[in-house]
Amino acid sequence: MKYMVIGAVAGGMTAAMKIRRNDDKAEIIVYDKDADISYSGCSLAYYISGVIDNRKSIVPRDSQYFKKFNVDVKTAHEVLKVDIQNKKVIVKDLNAGNTFEDSFDKLIIATGAYPVIPQIDGIELEGIFVLRNVKDADRIKKFINGYFPKRALIVGGGYIGLEMAEALKVLGMDACIVEKQENILPNLDSDMARLVESYLEKKGVIIKKSTTVLSFEGDKRVKRAILSDGSKVEADFVLLAVGVRPSTQFLEGSGIHLLPNGAIKVDEYMRTNIEGIFAAGDCAAVYFKLNGKTMYVPLGSTANKMGRIAGENATGGNIKFSGILATSIFKVFDLTVAQTGYTEKMAQQDGIEYEVGHVTKPHITTAYPGAENMTIKAIAELNSRKIIGAQIVGTKGVDKRIDVLATAIFAGLTTDDLFQLDLAYAPPFSSAKDPVHYVGMVMSNFLDKRKFNCTQEKLLEKIQKGEDLVVLDVRTPEQYRVEHIKGAVNIPLEMLQNKMNLLPKDKQIIVYCNSGVSSNIAQNILQQNGFRKVYNLSGGISNVTLEQLLEESTSDSFPSSP
């Protein structure tokens, strides 16, 4: 049996080695048009910045390595066409320049994706780059080491754009990010994305949102960009990071079913519509575990799983892919950003009735040195009470919590189950009630309607609609003076029992503190004293990023009548 694999990075080489483990006598040939194979694409930004200083660390294996497994890997060989009727391919040797045919019994396509290059005047100028493979990284390093650019423009505010913003700042450049959407990190909900924006701005990264690049200017090398808002950005280095598309152009007209974006349509066994032909990795579509819908989410972790399943099933196996939760994580400077499952935007698109809550807690016991807060946004389905999504922004311990929450979502656990999880505890590692436990407690309260929750977006909507409400700040007067919600009444928590008679029981009360703990206590006090419409501002003022809600104090005194 002759197996052919097109593509030699995560999905392709995983598939090839699974075939070899399952069939010692199989003939296996792998074609890849690149010179580097089996590399760590997620490490490229760190290679550019010098955090990873050895190229071999991100390209640990070459074609010679796989010869000992009797896997023939041919680099610099591009497959131009697939003939499904005759089970043949046309291949071009990019070094020699000649083309030839080769045959297969079974085929696995794992050609990955290519970076989108927008049609912008001046795009051909030197100093404008994309970052997808190791050669791209080499070119960027060579340019930086040769010309010492000082002003970097990053077009696109996704994961790669933010990782490269850090890398370029580390290398001594000023960095500006231009993002066409209303927020950077469009895959996050806007409230969590704004937390990241605020952090980046404190790090000196300029962010221009709802903006696109109209043109680049320069003589031979790029010097500036003209933006759609009418401004100019001086830049002697530009990175285009506006997304990727499946590398499947060579399959057009082959009979293999492609989705409108070019991704190969596969079933749960990684089979295409053509018998004996499989696909895996960034060239193929996947499906979202929580709704079964096909989606395109190119991730290295997913590519490895898909490659293993394709290799297993190509050799007669029967492994079914369980789908993805689009779980992802990345760091920018000292901040970690992670997500899994549904976002609010996705839940709304699917018509799901849900509750959302924010929890801000330290990653370890506060008595132990080094405790730092993280903010978790959780989404739970109303009827089933299942946790269906989470997003986390913090500096430490984020990876541990997102993995626990991803596992909980994968297993279909409810918010009540989260509190019952038997998680490891010791002061250097967690708190007795872990942030995940708090997510379970808070969300269960909201779902039971024992507590009413109000997000910053809902509060702004209530204010703009002119609803009859009182915003109550239960922090200290000193904290209130620094910053507070516009129009908020300040009654410190310790004074609430004596001052609650000043609050109207017939109005909505939106209570908040820094993170939601003291306001939760205040909510209890008010509810137990006859107030029926008491809402806790989700996550507290520390997570409020809507500038329309915030103002500095102009008075030290507490109003006599709210």
Rosetta blueprint (number, residue, H / E / L):
1 M L
2 K E
3 Y E
4 M E
5 V E
6 I E
7 G L
8 A L
9 V L
10 A H
11 G H
12 G H
13 M H
14 T H
15 A H
16 A H
17 M H
18 K H
19 I H
20 R H
21 R H
22 N H
23 D L
24 D L
25 K L
26 A L
27 E E
28 I E
29 I E
30 V E
31 Y E
32 D L
33 K L
34 D L
35 A L
36 D L
37 I L
38 S L
39 Y L
40 S L
41 G H
42 C H
43 S H
44 L H
45 A H
46 Y H
47 Y H
48 I H
49 S H
50 G L
51 V L
52 I L
53 D L
54 N L
55 R H
56 K H
57 S H
58 I H
59 V L
60 P L
61 R L
62 D L
63 S H
64 Q H
65 Y H
66 F H
67 K H
68 K L
69 F L
70 N L
71 V E
72 D E
73 V E
74 K E
75 T L
76 A L
77 H E
78 E E
79 V E
80 L E
81 K E
82 V E
83 D E
84 I L
85 Q L
86 N L
87 K L
88 K E
89 V E
90 I E
91 V E
92 K E
93 D E
94 L L
95 N L
96 A L
97 G L
98 N L
99 T E
100 F E
101 E E
102 D E
103 S E
104 F L
105 D L
106 K E
107 L E
108 I E
109 I E
110 A L
111 T L
112 G L
113 A E
114 Y E
115 P E
116 V L
117 I L
118 P L
119 Q L
120 I L
121 D E
122 G L
123 I L
124 E L
125 L L
126 E E
127 G L
128 I E
129 F E
130 V L
131 L L
132 R L
133 N L
134 V H
135 K H
136 D H
137 A H
138 D H
139 R H
140 I H
141 K H
142 K H
143 F H
144 I H
145 N H
146 G H
147 Y H
148 F L
149 P L
150 K L
151 R E
152 A E
153 L E
154 I E
155 V E
156 G L
157 G L
158 G L
159 Y H
160 I H
161 G H
162 L H
163 E H
164 M H
165 A H
166 E H
167 A H
168 L H
169 K H
170 V H
171 L L
172 G L
173 M L
174 D E
175 A E
176 C E
177 I E
178 V E
179 E L
180 K L
181 Q L
182 E L
183 N L
184 I L
185 L L
186 P L
187 N L
188 L L
189 D L
190 S H
191 D H
192 M H
193 A H
194 R H
195 L H
196 V H
197 E H
198 S H
199 Y H
200 L H
201 E H
202 K H
203 K L
204 G L
205 V L
206 I E
207 I E
208 K E
209 K L
210 S L
211 T L
212 T L
213 V E
214 L E
215 S E
216 F E
217 E E
218 G E
219 D L
220 K L
221 R E
222 V E
223 K E
224 R E
225 A E
226 I E
227 L E
228 S L
229 D L
230 G L
231 S L
232 K E
233 V E
234 E E
235 A L
236 D L
237 F E
238 V E
239 L E
240 L E
241 A L
242 V L
243 G L
244 V E
245 R E
246 P E
247 S L
248 T L
249 Q H
250 F H
251 L H
252 E L
253 G L
254 S L
255 G L
256 I L
257 H L
258 L E
259 L L
260 P L
261 N L
262 G L
263 A L
264 I E
265 K L
266 V L
267 D L
268 E L
269 Y L
270 M L
271 R E
272 T L
273 N L
274 I L
275 E L
276 G L
277 I E
278 F E
279 A E
280 A L
281 G H
282 D H
283 C H
284 A E
285 A L
286 V E
287 Y E
288 F E
289 K L
290 L L
291 N L
292 G L
293 K L
294 T E
295 M E
296 Y L
297 V L
298 P L
299 L L
300 G H
301 S H
302 T H
303 A H
304 N H
305 K H
306 M H
307 G H
308 R H
309 I H
310 A H
311 G H
312 E H
313 N H
314 A H
315 T L
316 G L
317 G L
318 N L
319 I L
320 K L
321 F L
322 S L
323 G L
324 I E
325 L L
326 A L
327 T L
328 S E
329 I E
330 F E
331 K E
332 V E
333 F L
334 D L
335 L E
336 T E
337 V E
338 A E
339 Q E
340 T E
341 G E
342 Y L
343 T L
344 E H
345 K H
346 M H
347 A H
348 Q H
349 Q H
350 D L
351 G L
352 I L
353 E L
354 Y E
355 E E
356 V E
357 G E
358 H E
359 V E
360 T E
361 K E
362 P E
363 H L
364 I L
365 T L
366 T L
367 A L
368 Y L
369 P L
370 G L
371 A L
372 E L
373 N E
374 M E
375 T E
376 I E
377 K E
378 A E
379 I E
380 A E
381 E E
382 L L
383 N L
384 S L
385 R L
386 K E
387 I E
388 I E
389 G E
390 A E
391 Q E
392 I E
393 V E
394 G E
395 T L
396 K L
397 G L
398 V H
399 D H
400 K H
401 R H
402 I H
403 D H
404 V H
405 L H
406 A H
407 T H
408 A H
409 I H
410 F H
411 A H
412 G L
413 L L
414 T E
415 T H
416 D H
417 D H
418 L H
419 F H
420 Q H
421 L L
422 D L
423 L L
424 A L
425 Y L
426 A L
427 P L
428 P L
429 F L
430 S L
431 S L
432 A L
433 K L
434 D L
435 P H
436 V H
437 H H
438 Y H
439 V H
440 G H
441 M H
442 V H
443 M H
444 S H
445 N H
446 F H
447 L H
448 D H
449 K L
450 R L
451 K L
452 F E
453 N E
454 C E
455 T L
456 Q H
457 E H
458 K H
459 L H
460 L H
461 E H
462 K H
463 I H
464 Q H
465 K H
466 G L
467 E L
468 D L
469 L E
470 V E
471 V E
472 L E
473 D E
474 V L
475 R L
476 T L
477 P H
478 E H
479 Q H
480 Y H
481 R H
482 V H
483 E L
484 H E
485 I E
486 K L
487 G L
488 A L
489 V E
490 N E
491 I L
492 P L
493 L H
494 E H
495 M H
496 L H
497 Q H
498 N H
499 K H
500 M H
501 N H
502 L H
503 L L
504 P L
505 K L
506 D L
507 K L
508 Q E
509 I E
510 I E
511 V E
512 Y E
513 C L
514 N L
515 S L
516 G L
517 V H
518 S H
519 S H
520 N H
521 I H
522 A H
523 Q H
524 N H
525 I H
526 L H
527 Q H
528 Q L
529 N L
530 G L
531 F L
532 R L
533 K L
534 V E
535 Y E
536 N E
537 L E
538 S L
539 G L
540 G L
541 I H
542 S H
543 N H
544 V L
545 T L
546 L L
547 E H
548 Q H
549 L H
550 L E
551 E E
552 E L
553 S L
554 T L
555 S L
556 D L
557 S L
558 F L
559 P L
560 S L
561 S L
562 P L
